Amino acid sequence: MNANRNTVKVEASVPLTEAALKKMPASQYMNEEQMAYFRTQLRTMQQEILENASHTSEHLREHVAEPDVADQATIEEENALELRTRDRERKLLRKIEEALKRIDDGSYGYCEETGEAIGILRLLARPTATLTVEAQSRREQKQKLFGR
């Protein structure tokens, strides 16, 4: 008996591209493929941030005091800038982790205020977005008015 007779040919899953993602109909919003795409994007961002943090730690440990005061001041300013950048990345890392949790629980891609779809274009621009553009605008207006 031929063993291949009952086998079913299964196509290999091709990763979704940004262009293909943009062409998908709204009815397929946040399907498995899209969730996998954003999970990959977020994990890539996460890995890059962790690598940057590692490089920063190594760089700061290698610091040697310069005899010239101006050179020392320049080095200290560069280190301070690098630390501020890492602090922003640390905050972004937390947002990435939260986004990955939302992917896992199925709420990713939907506004935390209104429940509406955030939209593929917005998520491509900012994969950690939790609000629609409109909800984000309202929040920013409130912050301006009330100083928060």
C-alpha positions, 0 to 999 in steps of 0.5 A: 500500500502506498503511504503517500496516498492518504497524505494531505499537502499542506502549504507552508505558512508564509509570514505576513508582510506589512504590505499584505497586512495593509491589503487585508479586509477589515473583516479579518481585523486582528485574525491569527496572522495579524496577531502573529505579525504584531507579536513578532514585531513587538518581540523584535523591538523588545530584543533590540531594547534589551541588546541596547541596554546590555551595550550601555552597561558595558559602555559605562563600565568601560569609562575611563576618567579623562585628564582634560576637564572639557573631555570629561564633561563631554563624556559625562554629558554623553553618558547622561544622554545615553542613560536618558535614552535607556530610561525611555526604552525601559518605559517602552519595554514595559509597554511592549510587555503589556502589548504582548499580554494583550495579544495573548488575551485577545484584546490587542488592537482594540481601544482601551477606552472605547473598544473600537478597532485601533486600526492597522495603520496606527498599529504599524506606526505604533505597535504599543498603541492602546487608544484610537487616534480620536481617543488619544486626541481627547486624552491629550486635550484633557491633559492640556486643559487640566495640566496632567 
